[in-house]
């Protein structure tokens, strides 16, 4: 047999070497592809995990900020724990630390703090009897006001309130409610459940009518709803047996319900600047009436029964269309002030000149 030559061996070695290089390059390519795929997978995983972690971090930051906003101190803090100054229209939520507080004065007519809302902790003051938040630029009162179970006086005049919560009727000890010069379009009917309420002062709002429920407030003595848009009064006003003062001036009232003349405790009745064309003869039933203002209406005559109001001290009839006065007015022995300017009266009953209490011009 022929033995292989040296040249044949060299050729075989070259082929083996080439085949080995091919195998190495192909395996390297496969390994590179696998590595690229793994890197891509790991890259997508890392990017998704990083976005998820960022979202979680943002949520945590929001939650922390909410907690800071509602913490018991009511203060915001920066990253180093320093207190961030609060805006001028807020107060720290710390009133729960004064549980024995009886009076809280946050404002006065024209001198209030520029707040928009009251801190929630205010409504935790179980012993609070007087809350004055007049002229504080408040835009709403929350239902939580009913938690002030000891409250007797609530002063909210000079704000921007358009309504009051129905829950205000739960204030069983409330004696006086001051909401003058807001933007109220009504008074909650639930006030009839305020069994201790003696005074409602709601001058200078946008009230168009009064609920009949208000006439069932058992102890109401003072009703002030002047400078509103009221056209009609409740027919059941006679139910206000304890009413002593009624300020109904500067409205659009055209007639007075008959039941009003049944109010035997009424001492002051202000109905100036309305649209009255006549005065009912039942006015003589108001035996305790001390002040009667009918200025700037459209009255042409007066009933002679007005003389039965023998306790009258002030009688304002100016700026009407009167041409004469009843002679019976001579019986008004306690009269101190008589306003007749702006009429067409040509003669005054002689007896009026004899009233000794009549005030002389200054």
RODO-2510 file (C-alpha; in nm, 4 decimals, decimal comma):
residues 362
     n   res          X          Y          Z
     1     x     0,0000     0,0000     0,0000
     2     x     0,1035     0,3521    -0,0731
     3     x     0,1822     0,5649     0,2335
     4     x     0,0409     0,9216     0,2505
     5     x     0,2799     1,1904     0,1479
     6     x     0,3742     1,4981     0,3429
     7     x     0,1751     1,7192     0,1023
     8     x    -0,1418     1,5210     0,1581
     9     x    -0,1016     1,5643     0,5326
    10     x    -0,0632     1,9394     0,4957
    11     x    -0,3824     1,9636     0,2887
    12     x    -0,5774     1,7667     0,5488
    13     x    -0,4401     1,9851     0,8278
    14     x    -0,5506     2,2996     0,6453
    15     x    -0,9002     2,1587     0,5938
    16     x    -0,9292     2,0631     0,9607
    17     x    -0,8125     2,4085     1,0621
    18     x    -1,0622     2,5797     0,8302
    19     x    -1,3442     2,3567     0,9505
    20     x    -1,2495     2,4392     1,3104
    21     x    -1,2495     2,8136     1,2395
    22     x    -1,5964     2,7835     1,0787
    23     x    -1,7294     2,5971     1,3812
    24     x    -1,5813     2,8572     1,6170
    25     x    -1,7215     3,1530     1,4186
    26     x    -2,0669     2,9958     1,3925
    27     x    -2,0748     2,9168     1,7652
    28     x    -1,9538     3,2696     1,8415
    29     x    -2,2312     3,4127     1,6268
    30     x    -2,4893     3,1979     1,8025
    31     x    -2,3523     3,2994     2,1397
    32     x    -2,3599     3,6671     2,0355
    33     x    -2,7218     3,6405     1,9268
    34     x    -2,8158     3,4714     2,2517
    35     x    -2,6308     3,7420     2,4449
    36     x    -2,8055     4,0198     2,2541
    37     x    -3,1435     3,8597     2,3218
    38     x    -3,0653     3,8216     2,6897
    39     x    -2,9436     4,1822     2,7057
    40     x    -3,2580     4,3036     2,5318
    41     x    -3,4746     4,1050     2,7715
    42     x    -3,2842     4,2276     3,0719
    43     x    -3,2918     4,5825     2,9358
    44     x    -3,6684     4,5781     2,8903
    45     x    -3,7084     4,4287     3,2352
    46     x    -3,4869     4,6924     3,3902
    47     x    -3,6647     4,9770     3,2060
    48     x    -4,0089     4,8498     3,3082
    49     x    -3,8974     4,7953     3,6647
    50     x    -3,7450     5,1433     3,6768
    51     x    -4,0686     5,3044     3,5456
    52     x    -4,2687     5,1063     3,8002
    53     x    -4,0383     5,2147     4,0782
    54     x    -4,0647     5,5776     3,9654
    55     x    -4,4447     5,5564     3,9689
    56     x    -4,4358     5,4017     4,3154
    57     x    -4,2043     5,6760     4,4364
    58     x    -4,4397     5,9443     4,3013
    59     x    -4,7368     5,7805     4,4751
    60     x    -4,5443     5,7634     4,7991
    61     x    -4,4504     6,1302     4,7699
    62     x    -4,8156     6,2257     4,7099
    63     x    -4,9277     6,0199     5,0088
    64     x    -4,6597     6,1774     5,2253
    65     x    -4,7692     6,5230     5,1135
    66     x    -5,1322     6,4402     5,1944
    67     x    -5,0274     6,3142     5,5347
    68     x    -4,8332     6,6315     5,5916
    69     x    -5,1306     6,8405     5,4910
    70     x    -5,3582     6,6602     5,7354
    71     x    -5,1216     6,5911     6,0192
    72     x    -5,2228     6,6964     6,3655
    73     x    -4,9972     6,9991     6,3550
    74     x    -5,1493     7,1151     6,0279
    75     x    -4,8071     7,2218     5,8912
    76     x    -4,6151     7,1309     5,5779
    77     x    -4,2493     7,0311     5,6043
    78     x    -3,9652     7,0290     5,3556
    79     x    -3,7207     6,7387     5,2993
    80     x    -3,5135     6,8442     5,5968
    81     x    -3,8155     6,8581     5,8272
    82     x    -3,8415     7,2360     5,8420
    83     x    -4,1905     7,3899     5,8612
    84     x    -4,3014     7,5494     5,5345
    85     x    -4,4846     7,8806     5,5941
    86     x    -4,8583     7,8436     5,5364
    87     x    -5,0520     8,0693     5,2982
    88     x    -5,2143     8,3750     5,4502
    89     x    -5,5664     8,2367     5,3995
    90     x    -5,5234     7,9277     5,6168
    91     x    -5,4791     7,8528     5,9838
    92     x    -5,2914     7,5648     6,1504
    93     x    -5,5157     7,2710     6,2249
    94     x    -5,4357     7,2766     6,5973
    95     x    -5,7528     7,3862     6,7746
    96     x    -5,8079     7,0369     6,9118
    97     x    -5,5210     7,1141     7,1480
    98     x    -5,7468     7,3687     7,3198
    99     x    -6,0401     7,1449     7,4178
   100     x    -6,1619     7,3796     7,6917
   101     x    -6,1971     7,6800     7,4616
   102     x    -6,5273     7,8606     7,5244
   103     x    -6,4975     8,1558     7,2839
   104     x    -6,3110     8,1785     6,9543
   105     x    -6,2834     8,5204     6,7866
   106     x    -6,1364     8,5003     6,4374
   107     x    -6,2976     8,8146     6,3034
   108     x    -6,5110     9,1201     6,3607
   109     x    -6,7005     9,3538     6,1294
   110     x    -6,4406     9,4600     5,8741
   111     x    -6,1535     9,3239     6,0818
   112     x    -6,1496     8,9529     6,0092
   113     x    -5,8657     8,7266     5,9074
   114     x    -5,8584     8,6588     5,5311
   115     x    -5,9639     8,2948     5,5518
   116     x    -6,1654     8,0905     5,3056
   117     x    -6,2393     7,7950     5,5293
   118     x    -6,2085     7,7130     5,8965
   119     x    -5,9699     7,4371     6,0097
   120     x    -6,1494     7,1077     6,0722
   121     x    -6,0164     7,0962     6,4271
   122     x    -6,2427     7,3922     6,5145
   123     x    -6,5395     7,1577     6,4969
   124     x    -6,3916     6,9385     6,7696
   125     x    -6,4352     7,2081     7,0359
   126     x    -6,7137     7,0566     7,2417
   127     x    -6,7218     7,3409     7,4965
   128     x    -6,7247     7,6283     7,2476
   129     x    -7,0123     7,8697     7,3152
   130     x    -6,9237     8,1586     7,0846
   131     x    -6,7652     8,1480     6,7398
   132     x    -6,7021     8,4781     6,5640
   133     x    -6,5745     8,4410     6,2078
   134     x    -6,7122     8,7686     6,0722
   135     x    -6,5402     8,9282     5,7707
   136     x    -6,3126     8,6286     5,7140
   137     x    -6,3947     8,5803     5,3443
   138     x    -6,5521     8,2426     5,4112
   139     x    -6,7202     8,0830     5,1113
   140     x    -6,8841     7,7885     5,2871
   141     x    -6,9684     7,6367     5,6228
   142     x    -6,9433     7,2543     5,6267
   143     x    -7,2033     7,0200     5,7808
   144     x    -6,9537     6,9532     6,0612
   145     x    -7,0737     7,2756     6,2252
   146     x    -7,3330     7,0550     6,3963
   147     x    -7,0555     6,9023     6,6086
   148     x    -7,0332     7,2243     6,8118
   149     x    -7,3037     7,1026     7,0469
   150     x    -7,2441     7,3757     7,3082
   151     x    -7,2543     7,6662     7,0621
   152     x    -7,4795     7,9561     7,1650
   153     x    -7,3607     8,2396     6,9389
   154     x    -7,2557     8,2060     6,5753
   155     x    -7,1252     8,5179     6,4019
   156     x    -7,0673     8,4815     6,0268
   157     x    -7,1515     8,8292     5,8951
   158     x    -6,9534     8,9934     5,6172
   159     x    -6,8454     8,6783     5,4324
   160     x    -6,9251     8,5244     5,0929
   161     x    -7,1664     8,2533     5,2023
   162     x    -7,4353     8,1575     4,9503
   163     x    -7,5970     7,8962     5,1738
   164     x    -7,5910     7,7428     5,5205
   165     x    -7,5826     7,3677     5,5858
   166     x    -7,9050     7,1979     5,6907
   167     x    -7,7163     7,0443     5,9821
   168     x    -7,7211     7,3837     6,1529
   169     x    -8,0593     7,2768     6,2821
   170     x    -7,8833     7,0315     6,5143
   171     x    -7,7430     7,3159     6,7261
   172     x    -7,9934     7,2818     7,0092
   173     x    -7,8261     7,5457     7,2291
   174     x    -7,7852     7,8112     6,9598
   175     x    -7,9356     8,1425     7,0759
   176     x    -7,8270     8,3897     6,8079
   177     x    -7,7265     8,3571     6,4431
   178     x    -7,5552     8,6496     6,2703
   179     x    -7,5221     8,6149     5,8912
   180     x    -7,5619     8,9762     5,7786
   181     x    -7,4143     9,0865     5,4469
   182     x    -7,3404     8,7576     5,2784
   183     x    -7,4846     8,6186     4,9557
   184     x    -7,7514     8,3956     5,1073
   185     x    -8,0553     8,3186     4,8934
   186     x    -8,2432     8,1622     5,1828
   187     x    -8,2440     8,0604     5,5478
   188     x    -8,2484     7,6860     5,6243
   189     x    -8,5908     7,5633     5,7327
   190     x    -8,4125     7,3287     5,9732
   191     x    -8,3615     7,6237     6,2088
   192     x    -8,7061     7,5460     6,3437
   193     x    -8,5382     7,2650     6,5390
   194     x    -8,3076     7,5117     6,7170
   195     x    -8,5224     7,5167     7,0262
   196     x    -8,3091     7,7832     7,2015
   197     x    -8,2817     8,0244     6,9081
   198     x    -8,3830     8,3804     6,9974
   199     x    -8,2293     8,5902     6,7206
   200     x    -8,1778     8,5623     6,3441
   201     x    -7,9883     8,8506     6,1824
   202     x    -7,9667     8,8140     5,8050
   203     x    -7,9679     9,1716     5,6700
   204     x    -7,8143     9,2507     5,3333
   205     x    -7,8418     8,9161     5,1550
   206     x    -8,0322     8,7903     4,8494
   207     x    -8,3200     8,6217     5,0315
   208     x    -8,6400     8,6119     4,8278
   209     x    -8,8741     8,4316     5,0665
   210     x    -8,8978     8,3051     5,4232
   211     x    -8,9964     7,9481     5,4967
   212     x    -9,3086     7,8896     5,7035
   213     x    -9,0914     7,6596     5,9154
   214     x    -8,9078     7,9640     6,0539
   215     x    -9,2332     8,0805     6,2095
   216     x    -9,2309     7,7698     6,4260
   217     x    -8,9117     7,8597     6,6112
   218     x    -9,0538     7,8606     6,9634
   219     x    -8,8321     8,1219     7,1330
   220     x    -8,7558     8,3575     6,8451
   221     x    -8,7583     8,7203     6,9657
   222     x    -8,5552     8,9049     6,7015
   223     x    -8,5933     8,8641     6,3258
   224     x    -8,3727     9,0800     6,1051
   225     x    -8,4081     9,0291     5,7305
   226     x    -8,3826     9,3855     5,6015
   227     x    -8,2186     9,4720     5,2695
   228     x    -8,3129     9,1528     5,0903
   229     x    -8,5475     9,0679     4,8023
   230     x    -8,8483     8,9438     4,9965
   231     x    -9,1858     8,9945     4,8266
   232     x    -9,4146     8,7939     5,0527
   233     x    -9,4138     8,7149     5,4228
   234     x    -9,5241     8,3756     5,5593
   235     x    -9,8944     8,3649     5,6361
   236     x    -9,8243     8,1911     5,9665
   237     x    -9,6149     8,4698     6,1174
   238     x    -9,8666     8,4818     6,3991
   239     x    -9,7107     8,1627     6,5350
   240     x    -9,4074     8,3620     6,6517
   241     x    -9,5676     8,4332     6,9870
   242     x    -9,2458     8,5613     7,1452
   243     x    -9,1357     8,7875     6,8598
   244     x    -9,0436     9,1338     6,9903
   245     x    -8,8533     9,2901     6,7003
   246     x    -8,9048     9,2477     6,3262
   247     x    -8,6785     9,4302     6,0808
   248     x    -8,8372     9,3812     5,7376
   249     x    -8,7188     9,7065     5,5816
   250     x    -8,5709     9,7493     5,2323
   251     x    -8,7496     9,4624     5,0617
   252     x    -9,0278     9,4357     4,8019
   253     x    -9,3171     9,3606     5,0373
   254     x    -9,6590     9,4736     4,9161
   255     x    -9,8816     9,3503     5,1955
   256     x    -9,8616     9,2293     5,5527
   257     x   -10,0232     8,8958     5,6469
   258     x   -10,3112     8,9331     5,8901
   259     x   -10,1513     8,6926     6,1365
   260     x    -9,8669     8,9391     6,2004
   261     x   -10,1100     9,1657     6,3848
   262     x   -10,1675     8,8844     6,6356
   263     x    -9,8155     8,9229     6,7749
   264     x    -9,8908     9,0588     7,1176
   265     x    -9,5221     9,0766     7,2175
   266     x    -9,4130     9,2801     6,9141
   267     x    -9,2428     9,6065     7,0148
   268     x    -9,0481     9,7064     6,7027
   269     x    -9,1734     9,6790     6,3439
   270     x    -8,9583     9,8227     6,0683
   271     x    -9,1135     9,8091     5,7210
   272     x    -8,9606    10,1142     5,5576
   273     x    -8,8567    10,1074     5,1911
   274     x    -9,1111     9,8540     5,0743
   275     x    -9,4119     9,8745     4,8413
   276     x    -9,7021     9,9022     5,0874
   277     x   -10,0049    10,0906     4,9575
   278     x   -10,2168    10,0576     5,2720
   279     x   -10,1959     9,9725     5,6419
   280     x   -10,4472     9,7200     5,7727
   281     x   -10,6730     9,8382     6,0529
   282     x   -10,5650     9,5320     6,2524
   283     x   -10,2471     9,7222     6,3369
   284     x   -10,4352     9,8509     6,6410
   285     x   -10,4044     9,5059     6,7977
   286     x   -10,0309     9,5567     6,8479
   287     x   -10,0762     9,6972     7,1951
   288     x    -9,7068     9,6683     7,2912
   289     x    -9,5726     9,8316     6,9739
   290     x    -9,3142    10,0972     7,0569
   291     x    -9,1482    10,1688     6,7197
   292     x    -9,3207    10,1637     6,3816
   293     x    -9,1320    10,2597     6,0677
   294     x    -9,3297    10,2857     5,7425
   295     x    -9,1022    10,5331     5,5644
   296     x    -9,0721    10,5374     5,1867
   297     x    -9,3773    10,3322     5,0947
   298     x    -9,6904    10,4273     4,8976
   299     x    -9,9343    10,4957     5,1775
   300     x   -10,2137    10,7431     5,1072
   301     x   -10,4108    10,7039     5,4323
   302     x   -10,3727    10,5677     5,7847
   303     x   -10,6336    10,3721     5,9830
   304     x   -10,7733    10,5450     6,2908
   305     x   -10,7072    10,2217     6,4827
   306     x   -10,3381    10,3139     6,4841
   307     x   -10,4225    10,5224     6,7901
   308     x   -10,4772    10,1986     6,9834
   309     x   -10,0996    10,1434     6,9763
   310     x   -10,0753    10,3545     7,2880
   311     x    -9,7149    10,2553     7,3623
   312     x    -9,5808    10,4083     7,0395
   313     x    -9,2723    10,6241     7,0931
   314     x    -9,1441    10,6421     6,7350
   315     x    -9,3687    10,6744     6,4296
   316     x    -9,1928    10,7157     6,0945
   317     x    -9,4248    10,8041     5,8048
   318     x    -9,1893    11,0100     5,5890
   319     x    -9,1729    10,9803     5,2089
   320     x    -9,5221    10,8448     5,1483
   321     x    -9,8279    10,9984     4,9792
   322     x   -10,0210    11,1038     5,2880
   323     x   -10,2404    11,4128     5,2738
   324     x   -10,3964    11,3915     5,6219
   325     x   -10,3575    11,2246     5,9619
   326     x   -10,6335    11,0659     6,1724
   327     x   -10,7442    11,2861     6,4614
   328     x   -10,7340    10,9778     6,6824
   329     x   -10,3544    11,0014     6,6876
   330     x   -10,4050    11,2491     6,9709
   331     x   -10,4207    10,9428     7,1975
   332     x   -10,0545    10,8569     7,1407
   333     x    -9,9491    11,0021     7,4732
   334     x    -9,6022    10,8385     7,4713
   335     x    -9,5036    10,9548     7,1232
   336     x    -9,1536    11,1007     7,1124
   337     x    -9,0721    11,1055     6,7389
   338     x    -9,3047    11,1772     6,4467
   339     x    -9,1626    11,1750     6,0947
   340     x    -9,3860    11,3318     5,8275
   341     x    -9,1411    11,4841     5,5788
   342     x    -9,1820    11,3947     5,2123
   343     x    -9,5636    11,3855     5,2178
   344     x    -9,8433    11,6253     5,1235
   345     x    -9,9838    11,6714     5,4729
   346     x   -10,1328    12,0197     5,5158
   347     x   -10,2803    11,9879     5,8617
   348     x   -10,1797    11,8094     6,1824
   349     x   -10,4366    11,7275     6,4534
   350     x   -10,4101    11,9847     6,7307
   351     x   -10,3915    11,7160     6,9961
   352     x   -10,0491    11,6093     6,8728
   353     x    -9,9117    11,9449     6,9797
   354     x   -10,0222    11,8686     7,3334
   355     x    -9,8139    11,5501     7,3683
   356     x    -9,5598    11,6360     7,6354
   357     x    -9,3113    11,3643     7,5372
   358     x    -9,2687    11,4885     7,1818
   359     x    -8,9041    11,5658     7,1188
   360     x    -8,8160    11,9165     7,0151
   361     x    -8,5906    11,9715     6,7125
   362     x    -8,2242    11,9895     6,8048
***
